């Protein structure tokens, strides 16, 4: 059997989605999403989608690009996933080599990759010169069979509204997202300063659910939000939760997330996922309060090219 690596084609969208869902079920994956991401990627991102085929079947996928929103140039990323039971065929190595060559050609100096926290994956990364850095826990909440915390009475001056209420002018949400993103801990810092790109790749993204996104306002001003992405069927993912600096410490993001989860369950979603840095004790505690349980862990690795 022969394994080859090639670029993604739009006709691969269904097979790509099946492979991603099998490899990382805690992430939202849809055919519309993968096609949109490739078609609308910012040119400075140098975004490339790769597939590994074995006798015509897609057995592994990869995303590679440059973190163009980072103030530090030359930071590349690579996210490979191989179908369970289809490892040891050379697909991962071929994908990695192809991605590294592509990223080096477009100016990457360092390369970051998320690796599942299991002995086989960690050893694969180690043998290829990647060093482990920070890690993140993925967590799952059973929306269908679990119990959500009851809705709480809102403090005076606080209101909760769905993101869709801002459809006529979402700039306020862009500004809130930019502030929260700038304060996020991570190996790669980001600065959101391109409103039009944000509209295309966040606000109008096929997986982003404006109606299930919850926004907390204080005296009419955006103070916190819980952004939701979904597959349109059963899987709900908390894409980002944040509070603007002047409103932190009031539990507003928690209120927004609870509101979003209640509405997601009412809409028929059965599985809710989220992820947090393993060192983010406060957020892990909040998710435990909601009833989330850790279902997987990934370790970010880095290599200088």
N, C-alpha and C positions, 0 to 999 in steps of 0.2 A: 504494500500500500504506500502511496506517495503523498506527502504533505507539501503543499505549496502555499505561499503567502502572496496576496494580491490586494489591491485597493478595493474598498467597498463600492458596490454598485447599487443604485436605487432598487433594483430587482431583488437585492439581498435583504431588504428591510424586514420581511417576515421571519426569515431564518435567523437574522441577526438578533431580533427580539427574543425568539425562542432560546437562543444560546445564552443571551444575557440573563434572562429570567431564571434559567437553570443554574447558571454560575453564581449569580448574586441576586437571589430572590428578594433581598431587602432594599433593592434599588428599583425605581420606577423605569420601565423600559417599554416603549411603544414604537411601532413602525413610523408613525408620523414624527415622533421626536427625533429619531436618528436621521431621517431625511432632512428635517428642518435644521438640525445642528450643523450638518455638512453644508447645506445650501446657503446658510446665513452666517457662517463663521466670519469673524472679523479678519481681514487679510493679514494683519499683524500677528494673528494667532497661529498661522501656518498649520491649520488643523488638518489632520489626516486620519482617516479611518481605515483599518486594515482587517483582513480576515485570513484565517488559516483554513484551508480546505484539505480534506482527505477524501480522495475519490469522489469529488464533487459535493461533499457535505461540509458545511461550516462547523468546525469543531473548536474554534477559538477566535476571539475578537480582540481588538486593541484600539485605543484612542491615543493620539499623540499630538502635541502642540506646544506652543510657547505661551507662558503666562503673560500675555501682553498687557494686562491691567496692573501688573506689578511695577513699582518704580525702579526695581532692580532688573536690568536687562539680562538676557541670556539664560533665563530659567525655563527649562523644558519639563514636560511631564509626559508620562507614559502609563497607561492603565490596561494591562493585559488580563484576560479571563479565558480559561480553558474549561470546556465542558467536563463535569465530573465523569471519571472513568475513561477519559480520552487523553490523559497525560502520558508522558514518556514516549511521545511520537515525534518530538522535535518541533512541535508547533510553537511552543513558548520561546524557544531559542531563535527560531526564524523571525517571529514577530519582534522580538527584542532587537535583533541585529538590524532589521529593516527600520525600526523606529529610531534607533540610535543614529543610523546613517542619515536619515531624514532630518533629525533635529540638529545634528552637527552641521549639516549643509545650510540650515537657516539661522545659524548663529547661537545655538544653545551651548552654554559652558558647563552647566550642571543639569542633571536629570533626576527628577523625583518620580517615584513609582510606589503605588500602594500595593502591599503584598499581604495575602491572607496569613493570619497568625497560626500556621500549622507547620510542623517540621519540614515537610516536603517543599512548601513554597518558600520558607525562610532559607533553606539550604540552596534552593535554586538561585535566589538573589545573592546570597553570600558568595557562591562560586563565580558569579559574574561581576564581582567587585562592588556590590552595593552594600552600603552600611545602614543599619537600622537607626531610625530617629524616633519621632513621636508616634503614638498609636491612637486608635479611635475605636470605641465600642459602637456597634450597631445594636439597636434595641427594637423589640417587637411588642406591640400591644394588640391583644385580641379584642377588636372592636365588636365582633359579633357575640362572643360569649363572655367577655369581661365586663367589669363595672367601672364606669367613669366617675370621678369625683363629681358631686352635684354642682350645678351652677351656683356661684356665690353672688351675693348682693354687691352691686357695684358701688365704689366710693363716690361721694359727692363730686360732681364735675366730670366723672368718667363715663364714657359710653363706648360700646363695642359695635363696630360696623364691618360688614363684609368688604373685601377688597373691591368687589364689583361696583360698590357705591362711588368709587373714584375713577370709573372708566372714562368719564368725560375729560378728566385732567389728572392723570396719575403722577404728575411731577412731585407732589408732596411725598408719595411713597418712594419714588426714586431717591429723593434727598435723604429720607430716613434710612433706606437701604445703604446708601453711600456712607453715612456716618457709622452705622453698625458694622459694615464690612471693614472699614478702616481700623476698627478696634478689635477685630477678631484675631485671636492668637493663631499662629501657624508658621510653617516653614516659609511659605510664600505670602508676602503681604500684597494686598490689592487696593487699588484706588479706583472707584467708579466715578468717571467724569464724562462719559459719553452717553447722553440721554437717549439719543436715537438708537444706539446699539442696545441699550438696556430695554427700550421698548420692544425691539425685535426679538432679543434673546432671553428676556426674562418675562416681561409683561404679556407679550403675545406668544410666548412659547407654547407649543401644543400641550405640554404636560403641566403647565402652570394653571392652577385652578383659582381664578379670581374670586369666585363665589365662596369657596371654602377657606380662603385666606381671611384671617381676622385682624382687624386694626383697632387698637385702643387709642382713644382720643381723650385728652385732658383739656377741658375748657375749649374744645374745638380744634386743638392742635394734635397732630400725630405724635404719639408718645411711645408706642410699642406696636409690634406686629408679630404674627405667626403665619408665615408663608407656607402654602400647601401646593404640592404637586401630586398628581394622581395618574393612574393608567386608564381612568374612565370606567373601570369595571369593579375592582375589589381592593386595589392597593393604594394606600394613602401614605405620603411621605412628608414629614415636616422638613421643608427645604431650608428654611432659615427662621430663627426666632431671635428677636433683639429688642432692646429698649434704648431710646436716645439718652444721651448722657445725663441731661438735667432731670430725667424722670426715673433713674435707676433706684433700686432699693424699695420700690413700692409694690412689687408683685404684679405689675401690669402685663408683662409678657406671659406670666402664668395664667392670668385671666384670659388673655387672647388665645393661648393654646387650648385651654379648656373649651372655650367657645367653638373653636375650629373643630376640635375632636367631636364634640357633641353633634355638630352639623354634619360632619363626615359620616358619623354612624347613622344619622337620620337619612342621609342620602344613599345608604346601602353599602358603604365601604366596610370591609370585614377585617382587614389587616392594616395596622398603622405602624410605620417604621420611623426611626429617627437615629441620629448618630451624634456622638460627642467625643471630644478629646478625653482620653483616659485620665488625664490630670484635672479635668473640669469637674471636681467633686460637687459643687453646688448644682450644676445642671443635671448631673447624673442622679442626684438626690431628688430633684424636681421630677424627673422622668420616672423614677421609682415610685414616687407619690402617685403619679398617674396610673401606675401599674405596668410600665414597660419592663421587659426582661431582656438581658443581653443575649443576642442570638449569634453574633459573630464579632471578631476583632480583626482589624487590619493594622499593619505597621508600615508607616511611610519610610521608604529607603531612598538613599541619595548616592549618586556617583558623579564624580567630576569627569567630564568627557575629554 
